[in-house]
Amino acid sequence: MSLKEYASQYYGAVGMEWLRKVVANRQTIASTITNKLAEFTGSVAMPGSTGQIMRVARRFALVAVAGELATQYGLTGWEEGQSFYTAQVCFRAWLDAFGREGNREDRAILAQVRAFFESHGASRFDNVRTPNNERVLNRAGFYSTDDEGYRVYMVLTEVFKKELCLGFDPKMVVRVLMNEGWLQPSPDGLPTHKPRIRGVGTPRVYKFTDKIWGGE
């Protein structure tokens, strides 16, 4: 049987009793839970691990601690420490598949942003020198041209949030793009600019560098 089949057949046997035990002992176990969560996370995640790895480690820690509490309450038939050990094995298997150095979310963000420019870089951006071109439909922003002839893209903030950040937290996307040098910060250090564009005004935009076309 697959994991999905087992999960659909065997579930809920001790869940309600576990909840009753936890509620009945909530005053005495709060600090224990906090300490155990920190203990588990520290045992599997190296210092300096990426944000995603730490978030996943904390989720495994919740499972490990819940299992240890169930064992403590006599609900599992397991030996003390078995839940911790099993969760550690599962986390390390995930980590081996994920990769210790890379951050999959970061790579997915970069790929999504690059794909946006590959798809729309030639059709949805107005030239800042001649804006309000009627042929530019569903405008995503503006572009200027640098000394080497490369387009410097400026993406409107709402388009950035709704399209480039689709499926991700916009603050996280900004952090990733800034770290990679894909976004050019304004002189005051903010991630957005307010250029004066003739016939448009001073829209707030995210200004991208030519690193969007670089390697992974």
Z-matrix of the N, CA and C atoms (Angstrom, degrees):
N
C 1 1.463
C 2 1.531 1 110.55
N 3 1.323 2 116.12 1 148.00
C 4 1.455 3 120.91 2 177.75
C 5 1.524 4 110.09 3 -81.70
N 6 1.333 5 115.41 4 166.93
C 7 1.463 6 120.43 5 177.94
C 8 1.525 7 110.40 6 -58.67
N 9 1.335 8 116.02 7 -40.84
C 10 1.466 9 119.91 8 -179.88
C 11 1.527 10 111.19 9 -62.32
N 12 1.338 11 116.32 10 -41.23
C 13 1.464 12 120.41 11 -179.87
C 14 1.528 13 111.05 12 -66.78
N 15 1.335 14 116.26 13 -43.13
C 16 1.464 15 119.63 14 177.58
C 17 1.531 16 110.57 15 -61.61
N 18 1.333 17 115.75 16 -43.63
C 19 1.462 18 119.67 17 -177.65
C 20 1.522 19 111.75 18 -63.94
N 21 1.343 20 116.34 19 -34.79
C 22 1.465 21 119.30 20 -179.98
C 23 1.523 22 112.08 21 -75.74
N 24 1.350 23 116.92 22 -20.21
C 25 1.464 24 120.68 23 -178.36
C 26 1.523 25 112.37 24 -94.88
N 27 1.344 26 115.52 25 -36.19
C 28 1.463 27 119.58 26 -176.21
C 29 1.534 28 109.63 27 -118.99
N 30 1.302 29 116.40 28 101.60
C 31 1.461 30 120.30 29 179.24
C 32 1.531 31 109.31 30 -158.47
N 33 1.325 32 115.23 31 153.84
C 34 1.460 33 120.50 32 172.37
C 35 1.512 34 116.05 33 74.62
N 36 1.334 35 118.34 34 4.54
C 37 1.464 36 119.71 35 -174.80
C 38 1.521 37 112.37 36 -63.84
N 39 1.313 38 117.08 37 -39.08
C 40 1.468 39 119.85 38 -177.84
C 41 1.527 40 111.89 39 -120.51
N 42 1.321 41 116.85 40 5.41
C 43 1.462 42 119.76 41 -174.25
C 44 1.512 43 113.99 42 -58.42
N 45 1.327 44 117.28 43 -49.12
C 46 1.460 45 120.36 44 -177.35
C 47 1.524 46 111.78 45 -67.08
N 48 1.330 47 116.16 46 -39.19
C 49 1.464 48 118.93 47 178.78
C 50 1.523 49 110.34 48 -66.65
N 51 1.338 50 116.65 49 -37.62
C 52 1.470 51 121.07 50 176.86
C 53 1.523 52 109.89 51 -60.98
N 54 1.326 53 116.69 52 -44.60
C 55 1.460 54 120.40 53 179.22
C 56 1.526 55 111.53 54 -62.08
N 57 1.324 56 116.20 55 -42.06
C 58 1.463 57 119.42 56 179.18
C 59 1.523 58 110.96 57 -61.55
N 60 1.329 59 116.04 58 -42.08
C 61 1.465 60 120.01 59 179.76
C 62 1.531 61 110.97 60 -64.96
N 63 1.318 62 115.72 61 -43.37
C 64 1.465 63 119.68 62 -179.11
C 65 1.524 64 110.80 63 -63.35
N 66 1.327 65 116.51 64 -45.41
C 67 1.467 66 120.07 65 179.74
C 68 1.530 67 110.88 66 -62.98
N 69 1.314 68 116.33 67 -41.81
C 70 1.463 69 120.18 68 -178.75
C 71 1.525 70 112.11 69 -65.55
N 72 1.330 71 117.00 70 -28.19
C 73 1.466 72 120.93 71 -176.72
C 74 1.527 73 112.83 72 -111.36
N 75 1.311 74 117.04 73 16.75
C 76 1.466 75 120.15 74 -171.54
C 77 1.527 76 113.23 75 -59.85
N 78 1.325 77 117.75 76 -30.53
C 79 1.458 78 119.74 77 -178.50
C 80 1.525 79 112.29 78 -70.99
N 81 1.316 80 116.42 79 -29.64
C 82 1.468 81 119.99 80 -174.38
C 83 1.524 82 113.63 81 -97.95
N 84 1.337 83 117.93 82 -17.20
C 85 1.467 84 119.15 83 -174.34
C 86 1.517 85 113.53 84 -102.28
N 87 1.339 86 118.22 85 -6.96
C 88 1.467 87 120.27 86 -175.21
C 89 1.523 88 112.00 87 -57.37
N 90 1.330 89 116.87 88 -50.66
C 91 1.463 90 119.85 89 -178.52
C 92 1.520 91 111.17 90 -68.16
N 93 1.333 92 116.49 91 -34.25
C 94 1.468 93 120.25 92 177.98
C 95 1.520 94 110.59 93 -62.81
N 96 1.324 95 116.62 94 -43.80
C 97 1.464 96 120.72 95 179.35
C 98 1.522 97 110.49 96 -61.37
N 99 1.335 98 116.45 97 -45.97
C 100 1.464 99 120.39 98 179.88
C 101 1.521 100 111.25 99 -59.02
N 102 1.327 101 116.60 100 -45.09
C 103 1.462 102 120.90 101 -179.32
C 104 1.521 103 111.87 102 -66.25
N 105 1.336 104 116.39 103 -40.22
C 106 1.461 105 120.48 104 -179.13
C 107 1.530 106 111.55 105 -68.35
N 108 1.332 107 116.64 106 -37.56
C 109 1.464 108 119.94 107 177.09
C 110 1.523 109 110.36 108 -61.66
N 111 1.332 110 115.90 109 -44.15
C 112 1.462 111 120.36 110 179.01
C 113 1.524 112 110.81 111 -65.98
N 114 1.329 113 116.58 112 -38.46
C 115 1.467 114 120.95 113 179.36
C 116 1.525 115 110.90 114 -62.68
N 117 1.326 116 116.26 115 -45.87
C 118 1.467 117 119.20 116 -179.01
C 119 1.525 118 110.64 117 -65.01
N 120 1.321 119 116.36 118 -48.54
C 121 1.463 120 119.81 119 -178.06
C 122 1.521 121 110.85 120 -58.95
N 123 1.330 122 116.46 121 -42.33
C 124 1.451 123 120.20 122 179.07
C 125 1.514 124 113.68 123 -66.63
N 126 1.330 125 116.98 124 -24.65
C 127 1.468 126 120.26 125 -178.38
C 128 1.523 127 112.97 126 -81.19
N 129 1.339 128 117.41 127 -18.35
C 130 1.471 129 119.06 128 -175.17
C 131 1.522 130 113.62 129 -117.15
N 132 1.316 131 118.60 130 -24.45
C 133 1.465 132 121.37 131 -175.64
C 134 1.519 133 110.07 132 -107.55
N 135 1.320 134 115.51 133 126.22
C 136 1.455 135 120.37 134 179.49
C 137 1.522 136 110.34 135 -73.09
N 138 1.344 137 117.79 136 150.37
C 139 1.468 138 120.24 137 175.09
C 140 1.526 139 110.02 138 -57.00
N 141 1.318 140 116.44 139 137.41
C 142 1.454 141 120.35 140 -179.49
C 143 1.511 142 114.41 141 85.16
N 144 1.344 143 117.53 142 6.60
C 145 1.464 144 120.07 143 177.86
C 146 1.523 145 109.84 144 -61.63
N 147 1.334 146 115.85 145 152.26
C 148 1.457 147 120.30 146 -178.36
C 149 1.520 148 110.91 147 -65.98
N 150 1.325 149 115.34 148 163.55
C 151 1.454 150 120.55 149 -177.85
C 152 1.510 151 113.45 150 -58.29
N 153 1.328 152 116.83 151 -40.75
C 154 1.459 153 119.17 152 -178.56
C 155 1.522 154 111.03 153 -66.07
N 156 1.322 155 117.28 154 -41.44
C 157 1.460 156 120.40 155 178.86
C 158 1.526 157 110.39 156 -61.65
N 159 1.322 158 117.26 157 -41.62
C 160 1.461 159 120.17 158 179.34
C 161 1.527 160 111.23 159 -66.03
N 162 1.322 161 117.10 160 -39.16
C 163 1.472 162 119.55 161 179.10
C 164 1.521 163 110.86 162 -64.16
N 165 1.327 164 116.52 163 -42.46
C 166 1.465 165 120.03 164 179.10
C 167 1.524 166 110.00 165 -66.54
N 168 1.329 167 117.28 166 -40.16
C 169 1.465 168 120.60 167 178.63
C 170 1.523 169 110.81 168 -59.62
N 171 1.318 170 117.05 169 -39.21
C 172 1.472 171 120.21 170 179.60
C 173 1.522 172 111.25 171 -67.71
N 174 1.322 173 116.55 172 -33.97
C 175 1.472 174 118.83 173 178.24
C 176 1.528 175 110.63 174 -68.66
N 177 1.317 176 116.33 175 -42.04
C 178 1.464 177 119.28 176 175.69
C 179 1.526 178 109.93 177 -63.85
N 180 1.327 179 116.66 178 -35.62
C 181 1.465 180 120.35 179 179.14
C 182 1.524 181 110.93 180 -61.68
N 183 1.317 182 117.35 181 -39.56
C 184 1.465 183 120.50 182 178.05
C 185 1.521 184 111.02 183 -60.76
N 186 1.334 185 116.07 184 -42.77
C 187 1.465 186 120.14 185 178.80
C 188 1.526 187 110.21 186 -64.61
N 189 1.335 188 116.10 187 -44.25
C 190 1.463 189 120.53 188 -178.45
C 191 1.525 190 111.57 189 -61.41
N 192 1.320 191 116.38 190 -46.21
C 193 1.466 192 120.34 191 -177.85
C 194 1.521 193 111.00 192 -68.98
N 195 1.332 194 117.25 193 -38.75
C 196 1.470 195 119.84 194 176.83
C 197 1.519 196 110.55 195 -60.41
N 198 1.328 197 116.43 196 -40.91
C 199 1.461 198 120.24 197 178.62
C 200 1.514 199 112.56 198 -66.01
N 201 1.331 200 116.34 199 -39.40
C 202 1.464 201 119.62 200 178.99
C 203 1.531 202 111.17 201 -66.44
N 204 1.325 203 116.47 202 -37.30
C 205 1.464 204 119.10 203 176.36
C 206 1.525 205 110.80 204 -65.08
N 207 1.330 206 116.10 205 -41.40
C 208 1.465 207 119.78 206 178.54
C 209 1.524 208 110.72 207 -61.42
N 210 1.326 209 116.48 208 -39.60
C 211 1.465 210 120.45 209 177.34
C 212 1.525 211 110.46 210 -65.39
N 213 1.322 212 115.71 211 -43.43
C 214 1.467 213 120.73 212 178.94
C 215 1.529 214 111.41 213 -59.13
N 216 1.338 215 116.73 214 -33.77
C 217 1.460 216 121.21 215 -179.66
C 218 1.529 217 112.65 216 -87.16
N 219 1.337 218 116.86 217 5.22
C 220 1.458 219 120.82 218 177.57
C 221 1.514 220 114.58 219 73.41
N 222 1.325 221 116.94 220 30.31
C 223 1.464 222 120.59 221 -174.86
C 224 1.522 223 114.22 222 -103.16
N 225 1.339 224 118.26 223 -7.96
C 226 1.469 225 119.18 224 -173.04
C 227 1.523 226 114.43 225 -114.75
N 228 1.308 227 117.38 226 -31.19
C 229 1.457 228 119.67 227 -171.87
C 230 1.514 229 112.67 228 80.50
N 231 1.331 230 117.08 229 7.12
C 232 1.456 231 121.10 230 179.58
C 233 1.528 232 110.20 231 -88.83
N 234 1.327 233 114.90 232 162.30
C 235 1.456 234 120.21 233 172.82
C 236 1.526 235 109.31 234 -80.70
N 237 1.312 236 115.70 235 153.80
C 238 1.463 237 119.99 236 176.82
C 239 1.527 238 109.90 237 -58.69
N 240 1.313 239 117.18 238 133.70
C 241 1.461 240 121.98 239 179.87
C 242 1.510 241 114.08 240 94.29
N 243 1.347 242 117.90 241 -13.09
C 244 1.458 243 120.38 242 -176.96
C 245 1.529 244 111.63 243 -66.15
N 246 1.310 245 117.21 244 -39.85
C 247 1.463 246 120.30 245 179.04
C 248 1.529 247 110.87 246 -64.38
N 249 1.322 248 115.87 247 -42.36
C 250 1.462 249 120.59 248 177.21
C 251 1.523 250 110.25 249 -59.09
N 252 1.326 251 115.81 250 -50.10
C 253 1.463 252 121.00 251 -176.55
C 254 1.526 253 110.92 252 -60.73
N 255 1.328 254 116.67 253 -46.15
C 256 1.461 255 120.69 254 -177.57
C 257 1.522 256 111.21 255 -63.97
N 258 1.328 257 116.94 256 -42.08
C 259 1.465 258 120.40 257 178.43
C 260 1.525 259 111.16 258 -65.15
N 261 1.342 260 116.92 259 -35.36
C 262 1.460 261 120.18 260 177.10
C 263 1.523 262 111.09 261 -64.68
N 264 1.331 263 116.81 262 -41.98
C 265 1.467 264 121.19 263 178.29
C 266 1.527 265 110.07 264 -61.43
N 267 1.326 266 116.45 265 -45.00
C 268 1.468 267 120.70 266 -178.84
C 269 1.527 268 111.22 267 -65.98
N 270 1.329 269 116.64 268 -41.31
C 271 1.461 270 119.14 269 179.41
C 272 1.522 271 110.90 270 -63.92
N 273 1.327 272 116.79 271 -43.34
C 274 1.468 273 119.18 272 -178.16
C 275 1.522 274 111.46 273 -67.06
N 276 1.334 275 116.89 274 -31.86
C 277 1.465 276 120.01 275 175.05
C 278 1.528 277 109.84 276 -65.84
N 279 1.327 278 115.79 277 -42.14
C 280 1.466 279 119.12 278 176.55
C 281 1.520 280 110.64 279 -62.61
N 282 1.326 281 116.49 280 -43.43
C 283 1.455 282 120.87 281 -177.19
C 284 1.526 283 111.19 282 -64.23
N 285 1.328 284 117.09 283 -39.10
C 286 1.461 285 120.33 284 178.16
C 287 1.525 286 111.09 285 -62.91
N 288 1.329 287 116.20 286 -38.42
C 289 1.462 288 120.04 287 179.54
C 290 1.523 289 111.21 288 -74.36
N 291 1.316 290 116.32 289 -34.73
C 292 1.461 291 121.39 290 -177.44
C 293 1.518 292 111.89 291 -74.70
N 294 1.314 293 116.11 292 -42.49
C 295 1.453 294 120.35 293 -175.20
C 296 1.511 295 110.34 294 103.45
N 297 1.318 296 116.22 295 124.01
C 298 1.457 297 120.11 296 -174.57
C 299 1.522 298 112.89 297 -70.77
N 300 1.306 299 117.48 298 -32.10
C 301 1.457 300 119.51 299 -172.36
C 302 1.524 301 112.85 300 -87.32
N 303 1.317 302 116.54 301 -40.71
C 304 1.452 303 119.82 302 -174.24
C 305 1.508 304 112.84 303 -84.05
N 306 1.312 305 115.37 304 163.07
C 307 1.452 306 121.99 305 174.72
C 308 1.515 307 107.02 306 -120.57
N 309 1.313 308 116.41 307 111.02
C 310 1.459 309 120.65 308 -174.14
C 311 1.521 310 111.89 309 -61.61
N 312 1.318 311 117.11 310 -36.94
C 313 1.463 312 119.79 311 178.62
C 314 1.521 313 111.03 312 -63.73
N 315 1.321 314 116.49 313 -42.30
C 316 1.464 315 119.52 314 178.80
C 317 1.521 316 110.52 315 -60.75
N 318 1.322 317 116.65 316 -45.08
C 319 1.462 318 120.01 317 -179.22
C 320 1.522 319 111.24 318 -64.23
N 321 1.330 320 116.29 319 -37.51
C 322 1.466 321 120.24 320 178.88
C 323 1.528 322 110.71 321 -66.09
N 324 1.325 323 116.71 322 -39.01
C 325 1.463 324 120.76 323 177.87
C 326 1.523 325 110.30 324 -62.81
N 327 1.315 326 116.82 325 -48.20
C 328 1.463 327 120.54 326 -179.00
C 329 1.524 328 111.15 327 -61.54
N 330 1.323 329 116.49 328 -41.56
C 331 1.462 330 120.14 329 179.49
C 332 1.524 331 110.98 330 -64.03
N 333 1.326 332 116.64 331 -40.18
C 334 1.467 333 120.62 332 -178.89
C 335 1.524 334 111.01 333 -67.35
N 336 1.328 335 116.80 334 -42.52
C 337 1.462 336 120.47 335 179.77
C 338 1.523 337 110.46 336 -65.01
N 339 1.318 338 116.91 337 -44.42
C 340 1.465 339 119.75 338 179.35
C 341 1.524 340 111.02 339 -62.78
N 342 1.327 341 116.58 340 -40.75
C 343 1.464 342 120.31 341 179.46
C 344 1.525 343 111.18 342 -62.14
N 345 1.335 344 116.77 343 -34.36
C 346 1.465 345 120.06 344 178.08
C 347 1.524 346 110.48 345 -60.98
N 348 1.326 347 116.74 346 -46.85
C 349 1.463 348 119.59 347 -179.19
C 350 1.526 349 111.57 348 -70.37
N 351 1.310 350 117.28 349 -34.51
C 352 1.462 351 119.87 350 176.22
C 353 1.524 352 111.18 351 -62.10
N 354 1.330 353 116.40 352 -36.56
C 355 1.464 354 120.88 353 -177.45
C 356 1.525 355 113.05 354 -83.60
N 357 1.334 356 117.08 355 -35.87
C 358 1.466 357 120.08 356 -169.52
C 359 1.525 358 114.79 357 -121.64
N 360 1.325 359 117.40 358 -0.44
C 361 1.459 360 119.67 359 -175.01
C 362 1.511 361 114.58 360 -61.46
N 363 1.329 362 117.63 361 -26.79
C 364 1.465 363 120.80 362 -177.70
C 365 1.519 364 113.42 363 -98.74
N 366 1.333 365 117.50 364 -8.99
C 367 1.468 366 118.78 365 -170.95
C 368 1.526 367 115.63 366 -121.58
N 369 1.314 368 118.69 367 -22.89
C 370 1.468 369 119.66 368 -171.46
C 371 1.528 370 113.68 369 -116.48
N 372 1.343 371 116.29 370 16.40
C 373 1.459 372 119.53 371 -179.06
C 374 1.525 373 110.56 372 -122.04
N 375 1.333 374 115.07 373 132.24
C 376 1.459 375 122.94 374 179.00
C 377 1.522 376 110.46 375 -87.27
N 378 1.315 377 116.70 376 140.22
C 379 1.457 378 121.00 377 172.45
C 380 1.529 379 108.51 378 -69.72
N 381 1.330 380 117.37 379 127.40
C 382 1.467 381 119.83 380 -177.14
C 383 1.526 382 111.89 381 -62.69
N 384 1.334 383 117.65 382 -22.85
C 385 1.464 384 120.22 383 179.90
C 386 1.525 385 111.98 384 -79.04
N 387 1.327 386 116.00 385 -29.25
C 388 1.472 387 120.55 386 -179.63
C 389 1.520 388 109.13 387 -134.22
N 390 1.326 389 118.06 388 67.12
C 391 1.465 390 121.01 389 -175.29
C 392 1.528 391 112.31 390 -73.33
N 393 1.336 392 114.00 391 175.37
C 394 1.465 393 122.11 392 179.23
C 395 1.522 394 112.35 393 62.65
N 396 1.320 395 114.39 394 38.04
C 397 1.464 396 120.68 395 175.55
C 398 1.524 397 108.46 396 -71.79
N 399 1.322 398 117.03 397 124.29
C 400 1.461 399 120.81 398 -176.55
C 401 1.524 400 112.64 399 -65.65
N 402 1.312 401 117.07 400 -19.86
C 403 1.470 402 119.74 401 -179.86
C 404 1.523 403 112.39 402 -79.64
N 405 1.336 404 117.38 403 -12.68
C 406 1.463 405 121.11 404 177.70
C 407 1.524 406 108.02 405 -88.32
N 408 1.317 407 115.98 406 105.83
C 409 1.458 408 121.66 407 -179.16
C 410 1.529 409 110.74 408 -98.15
N 411 1.326 410 116.12 409 145.04
C 412 1.464 411 121.24 410 178.50
C 413 1.527 412 110.01 411 53.04
N 414 1.317 413 114.95 412 56.61
C 415 1.464 414 121.37 413 -172.18
C 416 1.529 415 112.47 414 -56.16
N 417 1.326 416 115.12 415 130.44
C 418 1.463 417 121.58 416 178.46
C 419 1.518 418 112.03 417 -98.18
N 420 1.351 419 116.15 418 -17.71
C 421 1.451 420 119.36 419 -178.24
C 422 1.510 421 111.49 420 162.91
N 423 1.323 422 115.26 421 -149.71
C 424 1.460 423 121.48 422 -175.22
C 425 1.528 424 109.06 423 -135.18
N 426 1.326 425 114.62 424 167.30
C 427 1.463 426 118.23 425 174.37
C 428 1.520 427 109.23 426 -144.22
N 429 1.316 428 113.99 427 150.35
C 430 1.460 429 121.48 428 169.04
C 431 1.520 430 106.46 429 -120.34
N 432 1.302 431 117.21 430 175.21
C 433 1.463 432 121.10 431 -179.26
C 434 1.518 433 109.05 432 -121.62
N 435 1.346 434 116.34 433 128.86
C 436 1.462 435 119.10 434 -178.80
C 437 1.527 436 110.50 435 -82.06
N 438 1.332 437 116.29 436 -177.96
C 439 1.462 438 121.32 437 -175.26
C 440 1.519 439 113.04 438 -63.47
N 441 1.329 440 117.12 439 -22.61
C 442 1.459 441 120.51 440 -179.25
C 443 1.525 442 112.26 441 -97.13
N 444 1.312 443 116.61 442 4.47
C 445 1.456 444 120.01 443 177.06
C 446 1.513 445 115.09 444 90.34
N 447 1.340 446 117.53 445 4.51
C 448 1.462 447 120.32 446 179.17
C 449 1.531 448 110.18 447 -83.19
N 450 1.317 449 115.06 448 144.96
C 451 1.454 450 119.60 449 176.36
C 452 1.531 451 110.46 450 -77.75
N 453 1.313 452 115.04 451 134.53
C 454 1.460 453 121.65 452 173.55
C 455 1.526 454 106.19 453 -105.57
N 456 1.330 455 116.18 454 109.89
C 457 1.459 456 120.81 455 -173.52
C 458 1.523 457 111.43 456 -87.50
N 459 1.338 458 114.16 457 140.13
C 460 1.465 459 121.81 458 175.13
C 461 1.523 460 107.24 459 -125.20
N 462 1.331 461 116.56 460 111.95
C 463 1.462 462 122.01 461 -173.93
C 464 1.525 463 110.18 462 -97.85
N 465 1.325 464 116.25 463 130.70
C 466 1.462 465 121.13 464 177.24
C 467 1.528 466 110.36 465 -61.78
N 468 1.316 467 116.89 466 145.75
C 469 1.465 468 120.48 467 -171.42
C 470 1.526 469 113.20 468 -62.04
N 471 1.330 470 118.32 469 -39.86
C 472 1.461 471 119.39 470 -178.45
C 473 1.518 472 111.46 471 -69.22
N 474 1.324 473 116.91 472 -37.11
C 475 1.467 474 120.22 473 175.64
C 476 1.521 475 109.71 474 -65.19
N 477 1.316 476 115.87 475 -40.91
C 478 1.466 477 120.48 476 178.19
C 479 1.518 478 110.51 477 -57.38
N 480 1.335 479 116.98 478 -48.51
C 481 1.464 480 120.93 479 -176.64
C 482 1.526 481 112.00 480 -67.80
N 483 1.341 482 116.47 481 -43.05
C 484 1.459 483 120.26 482 -171.67
C 485 1.522 484 113.89 483 -84.56
N 486 1.337 485 117.70 484 -26.94
C 487 1.460 486 119.84 485 -175.41
C 488 1.524 487 113.06 486 -113.96
N 489 1.311 488 118.06 487 -54.45
C 490 1.461 489 118.96 488 -179.11
C 491 1.517 490 111.86 489 -68.06
N 492 1.338 491 116.96 490 -30.75
C 493 1.468 492 120.91 491 -178.22
C 494 1.524 493 112.60 492 -97.27
N 495 1.311 494 117.92 493 9.85
C 496 1.461 495 121.20 494 -175.24
C 497 1.530 496 111.13 495 -52.71
N 498 1.336 497 116.10 496 120.72
C 499 1.459 498 121.03 497 179.25
C 500 1.515 499 114.63 498 88.49
N 501 1.339 500 117.60 499 -3.01
C 502 1.462 501 121.41 500 -178.29
C 503 1.534 502 110.01 501 -129.87
N 504 1.314 503 115.46 502 158.36
C 505 1.458 504 121.45 503 174.60
C 506 1.529 505 108.45 504 -70.82
N 507 1.348 506 119.29 505 121.79
C 508 1.466 507 120.52 506 -178.61
C 509 1.525 508 114.20 507 -54.23
N 510 1.341 509 117.51 508 -36.67
C 511 1.465 510 119.38 509 178.82
C 512 1.523 511 111.04 510 -64.01
N 513 1.328 512 115.88 511 -37.49
C 514 1.459 513 119.87 512 178.03
C 515 1.526 514 110.33 513 -67.53
N 516 1.336 515 117.02 514 -40.39
C 517 1.465 516 120.83 515 179.23
C 518 1.522 517 110.02 516 -61.59
N 519 1.326 518 116.70 517 -44.97
C 520 1.463 519 120.37 518 178.41
C 521 1.520 520 110.44 519 -59.14
N 522 1.327 521 116.83 520 -44.59
C 523 1.470 522 120.24 521 -179.81
C 524 1.516 523 111.14 522 -59.91
N 525 1.335 524 116.81 523 -46.55
C 526 1.464 525 120.93 524 -178.88
C 527 1.528 526 110.47 525 -62.58
N 528 1.328 527 117.06 526 -45.97
C 529 1.462 528 120.76 527 -177.97
C 530 1.521 529 111.69 528 -66.49
N 531 1.318 530 117.08 529 -36.98
C 532 1.465 531 119.97 530 177.35
C 533 1.523 532 110.55 531 -66.96
N 534 1.325 533 116.48 532 -43.22
C 535 1.462 534 120.31 533 -179.98
C 536 1.523 535 111.90 534 -62.33
N 537 1.334 536 116.52 535 -34.97
C 538 1.463 537 121.05 536 -178.74
C 539 1.527 538 112.82 537 -84.05
N 540 1.331 539 116.89 538 -7.17
C 541 1.454 540 120.07 539 -178.60
C 542 1.511 541 113.82 540 78.88
N 543 1.318 542 116.47 541 16.21
C 544 1.466 543 120.12 542 179.85
C 545 1.524 544 111.43 543 -80.89
N 546 1.316 545 117.86 544 -25.69
C 547 1.455 546 122.32 545 177.32
C 548 1.519 547 109.54 546 -105.18
N 549 1.321 548 115.84 547 137.04
C 550 1.458 549 120.86 548 175.47
C 551 1.524 550 108.85 549 -96.19
N 552 1.322 551 118.15 550 115.27
C 553 1.468 552 119.41 551 -179.00
C 554 1.524 553 111.02 552 -70.23
N 555 1.309 554 115.83 553 157.72
C 556 1.462 555 120.69 554 176.53
C 557 1.526 556 109.19 555 -75.75
N 558 1.326 557 118.54 556 167.43
C 559 1.472 558 120.58 557 -179.40
C 560 1.527 559 113.98 558 -55.89
N 561 1.349 560 116.82 559 -27.77
C 562 1.467 561 118.86 560 179.18
C 563 1.520 562 112.70 561 -88.99
N 564 1.343 563 116.70 562 7.64
C 565 1.455 564 120.83 563 175.63
C 566 1.508 565 115.41 564 90.27
N 567 1.323 566 118.14 565 -5.98
C 568 1.461 567 121.00 566 179.05
C 569 1.527 568 110.49 567 -75.33
N 570 1.327 569 117.51 568 155.49
C 571 1.469 570 119.67 569 -177.92
C 572 1.523 571 113.76 570 -77.97
N 573 1.340 572 118.36 571 -9.97
C 574 1.462 573 120.66 572 -178.24
C 575 1.524 574 111.50 573 -114.59
N 576 1.335 575 114.07 574 159.09
C 577 1.463 576 122.33 575 178.17
C 578 1.526 577 108.71 576 -122.39
N 579 1.343 578 115.74 577 162.39
C 580 1.465 579 121.22 578 174.33
C 581 1.530 580 108.57 579 -131.03
N 582 1.330 581 117.18 580 74.46
C 583 1.464 582 120.07 581 -179.22
C 584 1.530 583 111.04 582 -71.90
N 585 1.310 584 116.59 583 149.52
C 586 1.462 585 120.45 584 174.36
C 587 1.524 586 108.25 585 -88.78
N 588 1.322 587 115.54 586 118.14
C 589 1.464 588 121.47 587 -176.98
C 590 1.524 589 108.57 588 -118.01
N 591 1.306 590 115.32 589 124.31
C 592 1.461 591 120.88 590 -177.03
C 593 1.528 592 111.25 591 -57.78
N 594 1.320 593 116.13 592 130.20
C 595 1.453 594 120.68 593 177.98
C 596 1.515 595 114.20 594 79.42
N 597 1.327 596 116.86 595 -0.88
C 598 1.468 597 121.24 596 -179.11
C 599 1.523 598 111.00 597 -122.59
N 600 1.321 599 116.50 598 -45.48
C 601 1.454 600 120.91 599 -177.08
C 602 1.516 601 110.95 600 117.59
N 603 1.331 602 116.37 601 -138.89
C 604 1.470 603 121.14 602 -179.67
C 605 1.530 604 109.51 603 -127.16
N 606 1.318 605 116.82 604 71.89
C 607 1.469 606 119.12 605 -179.25
C 608 1.518 607 111.06 606 -69.62
N 609 1.307 608 116.10 607 149.32
C 610 1.465 609 120.27 608 175.28
C 611 1.522 610 108.13 609 -84.49
N 612 1.335 611 116.73 610 129.14
C 613 1.462 612 121.19 611 -174.75
C 614 1.523 613 110.74 612 -139.10
N 615 1.321 614 114.88 613 160.41
C 616 1.464 615 122.57 614 169.79
C 617 1.525 616 107.13 615 -100.20
N 618 1.323 617 116.55 616 125.63
C 619 1.461 618 121.84 617 -175.75
C 620 1.525 619 109.94 618 -101.51
N 621 1.329 620 116.28 619 120.59
C 622 1.460 621 121.69 620 -175.27
C 623 1.523 622 111.57 621 -98.37
N 624 1.321 623 115.41 622 149.10
C 625 1.459 624 121.72 623 176.71
C 626 1.522 625 109.62 624 -96.73
N 627 1.336 626 116.15 625 172.10
C 628 1.470 627 119.30 626 -179.41
C 629 1.529 628 112.50 627 -74.36
N 630 1.333 629 117.28 628 0.76
C 631 1.463 630 119.95 629 176.90
C 632 1.528 631 112.40 630 -67.92
N 633 1.340 632 117.39 631 -13.48
C 634 1.468 633 119.13 632 176.92
C 635 1.518 634 111.29 633 -62.21
N 636 1.334 635 117.36 634 -20.21
C 637 1.467 636 120.34 635 -179.81
C 638 1.516 637 112.11 636 -98.59
N 639 1.334 638 117.98 637 3.21
C 640 1.455 639 120.76 638 -178.04
C 641 1.509 640 112.72 639 -76.96
N 642 1.348 641 115.28 640 -169.83
C 643 1.462 642 121.10 641 -180.00
C 644 1.502 643 111.13 642 -74.17
N 645 1.365 644 114.89 643 175.06
C 646 1.466 645 120.38 644 179.97
C 647 1.518 646 109.71 645 -67.90
